[in-house]
Amino acid sequence: MSLKKINHSIQIIFYILLTKKLYLIKTPQNYISLVEYLNLNKVINDKSKIVVGYTSSDSARQIEKLHSSEIGLSNKIVFLKDGLNETFFSIILKIFKIIKFNKRKCIVGDKKYFLFKILYQNSLEVIFLDDGLNLLVFKENFQVKDYKLFSYFNLNNKRVIKNNFNFLKTKVKNNLISDNEIWLLGTPASTFSILDNNVYSSLIKKFAEKYKDKKIFFFPHRDEKFNETNLSKNIIVQSKLVEPIEIYASKQKTMPFLVAGFYTTALHILSIILDKKKIAFMNINFNTNLIDSNKLKERYNLTNLKQQYNLVKIILEENSIQNFF
């Protein structure tokens, strides 16, 4: 490791341990939620650093793109990946946390992430941001003085602060709808063995057949390894986006008449940000009994996934998002 990296790592560690307020994120969606929370609470001229946990290269690129965009925050952003590797960093944090450098406030993007857990435990106040489906199966298995959930879901929890994306709504530019175009949002489910590849391909084929007279623009998920062979002729595969689909959609002057996806919270978010009266949203619902929870827990430490998928389906239905089947 170079001296520059060692110096960078030491600075990060001392900042994280000594500061009384921490912003901890791990995904592009975390960043958007952080933007919304700070704008909702009129937090300006804030010098707190945004600390990004160890994440995929594509996620890191999207976060960097967001930070330099029109909605980007003025706070300095720090990527842990630019310093020590994850194992060494966690060991150092555990050693120093024995001294108990407790925080006044933490805004946390991934409640379950082990590095963040070390940091927000025993804080006076914690704000948990939405991170995919995690807040849908929220469990109070931590020690903090007080906490709130900043969520775009209608959670049955008295600690919820509702995220209506009021700031992002001000950035929406589209007012035209194309009756000939559809967006289909991909999923990493088959990449992570949550969904069989053949089943995934079959679902896409059936969808394309139903809308065979329309142009279907397919947007692969940032963590998806997508096979473009044997696709229907009306499917046009887009390059992986350098920004979240919600931000990309807000910039478009013309939108499709239909946006579809696979149990994705992006459908819910897009339905909040965009005009549901003009755009239809559809969940391509597959049989969640096909998910082998035991294998997923063993391979990826994914638990309650089937329950989370079923909860998403209910939430999408409650928000007038139709099912494909």
N, C-alpha and C positions, 0 to 999 in steps of 0.2 A: 504494500500500500504506500502511495506517495505521501510526502510530508504535507502537501496541500490537503489531501483527503483526511489525514489524521487531524490536522488543525481544524478543518471543517467539522469533523465529527465531535471534537472536544467542545467547540463553540455551541453546537446543537444540543449536546448533552447538558451543558451548564445552563443554557437558556431554558430548556424543558424543565429542568429540576428547580431552577430559581424563580422563574416567572410565576405570578399568581393567577394568570389567566391564560388558558390554552385553547386554540382552535385545532381540533384533530379531525382530519378527513382522510378518506381512502379511495373514493370514487368520484367521477364527474358529477353524479347526482348529489353527492354530499356537498360539493362546491356550490351547486345551484341552490340547495336548501340553505346553506350558510349565507349566501347572498340575500335570499328572501328574509331570513331571520334578522340579519343586521339591518336591512332596510325597514322591516316592519317595526323594529325597535329604535329606529332613527340613530343608530350607532355610527357616528362620523368621526373622522380624524383619529381612528383607533390604531394604535401602534402594535397591537398583538400580532405575532407571526402566525401564519397558517402552516401547520405541520402536516405533511402528507406521509402517511404510512407506506410501508413496502407494498407496492401494487404492480399490476401488469404494465408493460411498456405502453400499450395502447391506452390504458386508463391514464397513465402519467402524461402522455401527449395531449389527451383531451383536456385534462386539468390545466396544463400549461396554456393551451389554446383559449380556454375560458378565462384564465387569469389575465391574458393580454387582450381580451375582447371588450366590446362595448359595456358588458355587464360586469367586467372584472373589478375586483376589489383593489384598493390601494395598498393593502397590507403586504408586507414582504412574505413570500412563500418559500418554504424549505422542504425539500424532498429527502427523506431519510436514506433513500437508495444512493444518494450522492456521497454518503459517508461510509460508516461501517456496515458490514453485512448484518442481516436480521438477527442471526443467532448471537453474535458478539454484542450487538446493541441491547438485546433483551437481557443478557447476563449482567451488563453494566448497570442497566436500569434497576434490576432487581437488587443488586448490591447497594446502590445509592438510595433506593426507596426505603431501606431499613431505617434510614435517618428520618424518614417521613416528611418530605417536602410537600405538605398538603396544599392543594390549590383553592383559591377563592371561587373560581368559576371555570368550568370546562364545557366547551361545545363539542360534542362527539358524534362523528359520522358512522362509526361501526361499533356498537356496544359490545359485540362479542370478540372483537379483535384483541388478542392477548396483550399486545404492547399498549394499546389504549387503556385496557383494564388496569394495568399497573399504574397508569398515570392518573386516571380519574377517581380511583378508589379513595374514599375519605375526603373528597372535595366538599366544600360548603354548598355548591350549586352545580348541577349538571343539566345541560340541555342535550337531549338525544335527538339527532336528526334521522329522517327516514333513510334507510339503506336497503333498497329493494323491498323485501317482504319481512324484514326482521321485526319491525314494530307491530306487525299483525299478531305475532305470537310472543309478545313482550313478557318477560319474567323479571321480577324484582330480586335478582340474585347478586346484589352488590351492596356496598356500604358507602352511602353519601348522605349528607345532611338533608338535601332537598333536590328534587329533580322535576323536569318537565319533558314532555314529548312534543316536538315540533313536527307535525305530520300532515300530509295531504289526504290521509284516510280519516273517515269518520269513526274514530276509535271510541269504544265505550270505556273511557278512562277520564276521570276528573282532572287529570294532570295534563291533558292535551291542549296545546296551542295550535289552532288550525292554520295550515299553510295553504292559502288560496292563490299563491303565485301572483299576487297583485303587482309586484315589480315587473316580472317577466311579461305580464299582459300588456304593459305599456310599450313593449318593444315589438309586438306583433304587427307585421306589415301586410299580411295577406288579406285580400278582399275579393279575389276571384276564385271560382271553383271550376275545375275541368271535369266534365261528365264522362270523359273517356279515360281517365287515369285513376289508378289505385296504388297506394303504398302498402307493401307487405314487409313488416319488420321481422327480421330473423331472430333466432334464439340460440344460445350456446348449449341448449339442453342435450342435443345429440353429441356435441363435442365432449361434454362432461358425462356421457353415458346415462343421462337421466331419461333420455328418449332414444329408442333404437333408430339408427340411421335410415333404415328402410321405411319405418313408420313415418319419420319426418318427411322423407321424399314423397311418400304417398299422400300425406296431408297437403303438401305444396301442389302436387299434381291435381288433386281434387279441387283445390281452390282455383287453380288456373283454368280448369275445365268449366267451372261454374261461371267464370267471368272471361270466357274465351274471346269475346268481342271487345275486351278492354286491354289497355296497356298496363301491365303490372310491374311497377318499379320495386325491386327487391333490395332491401337494405340489410346486409349481414350484420349481426351483432359484433361489437368490437372484439369479443372473446371467442368468436365462432370460426371454425375451420369449415368452410362451405365448399361442397363439390358441385361445380356448375354443369357437369355432364348430364345429358338426357333431360334437360329442362324444357318445358313447354315454350313454344315460339313466342308467346305473348308476355313472357317474363324477361325483364331487362335488369340484369344484376348491376347494382351501383357499386362504386368503389367504397371501401370502408370510410365512414365519415371521420373527420378530424375533430368533431364536436358532437355532443349528445343530440339525438334526434329532435328533442324539444327545442333546442336553440336553432338547429337547422330549419325546422318548420316555421319558427317565428320570423325568419328572414325571407321566406318565400312570398312572392306577390301572388302566385297562383298555387292553390292546393288541390289535391285529388278529392273526389267526392266520397272516397272510402279509404280509411286507414285500418289495416288488420294486423294482428300479431298473435303470439302464442303465450297466453297467461302473463303478459308483460305489464308492469306498472306504468310503462310509457303510454299505453292506451289511456289509462286513467288520467295521467298528467296532461296529455294532449287534449283530452276532452275538457279539462278545466281551463287550459290556456286558450284554446281555439273555440270557435263558435260551433257548438253542437247542432245548431239549427241548420247549418249549411253542410257540415261534414258528418258522415256516419262513421262509427267505430265498431270493429268486430273482433271478437276473441275466437281464435281457431282452437276450440276446446277438444282436447284429446282425452282418452281414458286414463285418469291418474292412477288407476290400479296397475298400469304398466310400469310404474316407478318402483324399483326395488330399493326400498329405504335401507335395508341392512347392508347391501353392497355399497351404497353411496356413503353411509356412515363410516364404513371401514376404509373406503378409498379417499374420500374428500372431507370427512368429518361433517357431512351434511345431515342434519336431523330435522324432523318435522316437515320435510319438504312436501310430502303429499298433502299434509294438512294446510300448508301455506298456499299451494296451488289451488286447492278447493276454496280457501278463503278469498283468494284473488278473483276466482270465478264469481263468487257471491257478490263481491264488491263491484265488479264490472257490471254485473246484471243490475245491481241497485242503482247504478249510474247510467242506465239505459244503453249499455253497450251490449249489442246482440251477440249471440253465439253462432258459430258457423254450422254446427250440427244440432 
